[in-house]
Amino acid sequence: MSMIAKGVLTQVSWMKLSEEILKGKIATPSVPEIEITNLRDKSTQTFELDVGNEINLFVYPNLYCTFRKPDGTVCLNVIEKTKDKLPICNICRLEIPSTKCLMGEPQCLEKEAPKTAKCVKSGVYKSRCIVPRYHYLLIYPVNTHSVYLKVGIQRETTFPTRILEQGSIVSVVYAKTPNIWKGRYVEVASRDFLAKYEEKSIVGLKVYHVSEKKKSLSKIEDVVKFIRGTTSSLEMFLPVATSEKLIDKALELGKQLGEELAREFKEFALERIIVLDNLKIYKHDKNMVKRATSIQEVPIPSSELRLSGKVAGWLGSFLLLFKERKLLILDMRRLLGRLMTIEVVR
């Protein structure tokens, strides 16, 4: 049996796990929901690319605006040329106060907002600026004894997509702020607070770096190598017992740092911090991942892209495809706004 979907990729979402994440318990491993929007009538089709599915993916060079209007519909105007990484057309750019506002960088003070009529009319003020934010800490493996830390914020209305889409091995949710202004302050202050641990060891793990900016692809390759039993630097083999020990240490580190952050920002701290073992959330076939003889990043071309293979799993928004003993890593989030055809053979 096969299923074919054609349209614009408008969302890669983990929001179905919201309640489970807030409870700190995940029942079973999962995959994200893919949303394809039809160009003609703007109807949406939501489905999952599950582990074991054979898929054929064709991505067209066409790019369309994915900005959501106040009524919830997606714009879908043609984009001739992008000014930045956001798939937003020139018309929508004129209607919103600033694309930086969409990226979590407010261009006004809290006491000034809403600063312009655009803030209200575009829906940005209501759907983004005054929406509460969850604060999180992500932990990535660097090698058997070092980790990379990243802090960030996630809108309540799309929780926990931003947290999970980045593919870390451990996530910690420690605070909740009422709007983007308080959120941005706590985000930067959290990074500065954790910076004191750089080059220091905690619970047997050295903190390699702390950031609020992501290095998603390089970190995902580290996570894949970790699952395979190899690391990204000195060691060429990582025994199962050692990898399990690293997860345990990362969870312990996350709990300790999450509690410290909660104390530091006690005004906004959650009643109970949430510590997640993400490899128990991301559904993947460990044996298929290990069978691959090579790992290959799939670059996102401006022209067309053709891919086929068996779904080996997901690490956040990163789709793992097994094809002729190769493990292909495709960041589906980078295809947002692209017209595509997906054929799924179950």
N, C-alpha and C positions, 0 to 999 in steps of 0.2 A: 504494500500500500504506500502511495506517495502523496505528498501535499506540496503545492506550489503557491508561493506568495510573490506578488510583484507590486512594488511601490517604493516609497521613500522611507528609509530607516529614520524613525522619529524618537525612538526611545529604547534603551537597554536598561531594564529596571529590576531592582531587588526589593521593591516596596512590599511585595507579598509577605516578606519575612518580618515586617515591622513589629507586630505584636510579640512574636517569638524572641526577637532581639531584645526588646524592652524587658522581657521576663528573664533574659539571660540564658535561655535554653532553646536549643535547636533540635527538633525532633529527628529529622533526617537530612542528609546532604541534599543540596538543591542546585538548580541552574537558574539564570535570570530569565525574565520574560522579554521577548523581542516584540516591538511594535512596528508594524509596517502600515503606512498611511497611503491610501489610494489617491492618485493625482486627480482623478475625475470628480469624485464625490466627497473626498476627504474622509471616507469611512476608514476605520482602523481594524487591523487584524493582529491579534496578539497570540503568540505561540512560544513554544520552548524548543531549543535545539538540545535534545537530551543525549546523554552519553550513550554511544553505540549507534546513533543515527548516522546513516550515510547521507551526506549533503553535497549538492552542487550549487555553488554560489557564483553568480555573475553580477559584477558591480559596474554600472555604466558611469561615464565621466560626468554626467549631468549632476548638478548640485542645486539643492532647493532650500529655502529658508525654513528653519524649524522653530522659529519664535512662536510661542503660544500666546494667542490673544486673550483678553480678559474673559471671553466666553468659553475658553478651553480649546478652541480649534487651533490648528497649526496653520501658519501663513502659506507655505509652499510656493511662494514666488520663486522664479528662476534666479539663481545667483550667477552672474557672469564672471565676477572676480572677487575673491575674499580679501578683506583688509587685515584680518587676523584669523585665529583658529575657530572663531564662532561662525556657524553657518546661518548668518542673518543677512537678509537682503537690504539694499539701500533705503527702501521705503520704510522698513521697520526701524532701521538705524535712525531715521529722521523722527520717528514717533517716540522713541525711548530717550530718557535723559542722557544715558551714556552706556556703552557696552561694558565699561568698567564696573558699573552698578550690577550688571548681570554676573560678573566674575567675582562678586563679593568685595569690591573695593569702593565703598561709598564715596561719592564726590561732594558730599555736604555734611554738615554737622547734624546730630540728632535733633537739636533744638530748631534747626532750619527746615526740617522735612515736614510735609512734602515741599520741596523748593520750587518746583515749576509745575505747570499744568500737565506737562508730559509725564511726570511721575505718577499722577493719578489716572490720566486718560489711557496710558499704555498698560496699566495694571501692575507696573513694576513696584510701586510703593506698597500696594496691598499684598501682592503675591510673593514679594521677595524681601523688601526692606523691613517690614514690621513682623515678619514671620519668625518665631523663635528658632534658635539654632542649638543643635547638639554639638558638643565638643568631643573630639576623639584623638587618640594616639594610636599610630600604626607602627608595627615592628616588622622589619624585614631582615632576613639572614644575610650576612656578608660572608662569613665562613663559620667554622664550628665554634668559634669563641667570640665573634663580633656581630653586632647588629646595627642597623640604621633606623633611626626614629623619625617619624613625620607627624606633625600635629595638623589639625584642620577643623573645619566646621561644616555642618550638614543641616540644611533646612528641614524643619519638622515635617513639612508637607511632602517631602520626597525621601524621608528617612526609611531605610538605611542605605539607599543606593550609593551615595557619594562615599560612604565609609567602606562598603563592600566592593565597589567597582575597582579599587586600586590594587587588589590582590596581595595584601600583606598576609603574614602567617598568624599574626595576633592583632586584634583590635581592642581598644579600651575606650569606653564612653564614660566620661567623668563629670560633665557639667552641661547645663542648659541655660542659655542667655535669651533675653526677651526679643532682641532685634539684631540687625546687622551691625549697628554701631557698637553695642556692648560685645557682640560676638567677635568682631574684628579685633577689638582691644584685647579680649581674653586669648584669642588665637595667637597674636604676636607675643603677648606676655607669657604664654605657655611655652612658646619656642625659646624665649629668652631665659625662662626659669629652668628649662631642661638643658640649656647650653652648658651649664656648669658641670654636667656629667660627661661631656665630650672627652674622649681619650681616657676615661676612667672605667673601672670595672665594677659592676653591681651584680650580685648573685652569680658571679662567675662569667658574666658576659661583658665584653668591652663595648662601650657606646662609641661607634665609629663616627657618627655624624647626626646632627639634629636639624630638621628643616621644616618649613611650612610649604615649601615648593616640592613637587613630586618629581621623581626620576623613574616614572612608572615602568618603562620597558626594560631598562637595565635591571631594575629590582625584580621584575617578573621572571627574567631569565635566571636570576639567583634562586627564586622560589622553585622554578621548574627543576633546576639542578639539585636543589635540596630534596625534592620528591624523588628524583632519579637515584639519589645516593652519591652525588658528586657535588662539590662546592665550586664557588666562582673564583677562588684564588689559589691558595697553596695546595690544599688537599685534593687528591684525585679520587679518593674513595671515602665514603662516609658510612660506616656500619649502621645498621638499623637501630641498634641500641643507642648509638651516639646521636642520631637524628631525633629519636624520641626524647633523649635527655635535653637536647637543644630546645625542643618545643616546651618541655616542662620548665626550663629556665626562662624562656621567653614569656611564658604565662606568669611565672613568678615575678619577673621584671615588670611586666605590664601591670600587675596588681599593685606592686610597690609604688611605681611611678604614678599610676592612676590615683592612688590614695593620697600621694603627696600633692598632686595637682588639685585634687578635691579640697584638700586643706588650704592650699594657697588661694584658691578662688572659692572659698566656702560660701560666699553670698549666692553663687550660682551652682554649687555642687549638687549632683544627684544624691538622693537619700542613700542609694547603694550603687557603687560603680559597676559597670558591666564589662567583664573580661571575656573575650571570645577566641576560641581556637578556630581560626578561619578554615583550616584544612578539613575540619569536620563539617563545615558549611558548604564549601565549594565541592560539588560533585565531580569526581574525576576517577578514571580507571588507572590506578597506579601501575599495574602490570603493563598496560599499553604505553604509558609514558616511559617506563623503563626499557621497553623493547625497542624504542626508536634509537637508531644509530647516530642521529644528529638532530640538533635543534636549530630551527631556522625562523628568524623573524620575517614576517610578511610585510614589506614596505607598502605604504598606501600611495599608489600612483595617482596622478591627476587624470590619467586616461583610464581605460577599462581594466578590470581585474577579474580573472577567472580562477576559481579554486574548487577543489573537490577533495573528499576524504571522509574518514570516520571521526566523529566527535569523541575525543579522548577525555574531554572535561572542560571545566571553566575555572579560571582564577580571576575573580572579579569580572571585568568586562572583556577579559582576554580569553578568546576561544582557542582551545588546543585541538588541532586536527592531526590525525595520524594518516600519513600518505606515503606508501612505499618505503617504510621504515624511517621516514622523516617525521619529526614532530614540528608542525607549523604553528607559530604563535601569531594570532591575528587580533588586534585591538579593535573590537567592534565599535567602541565609542568614537573612534576616529573616522568611522564611516557614517556618522550621523549626518543626515541631509543628502546622502547619496541615493540615487535611484538604483534599485537592485532587484534581482530575481533569485529567490531561494527555493530550491527543490529539496524536500526532505523525504528520504526513503526509510521507512520504519520496518 
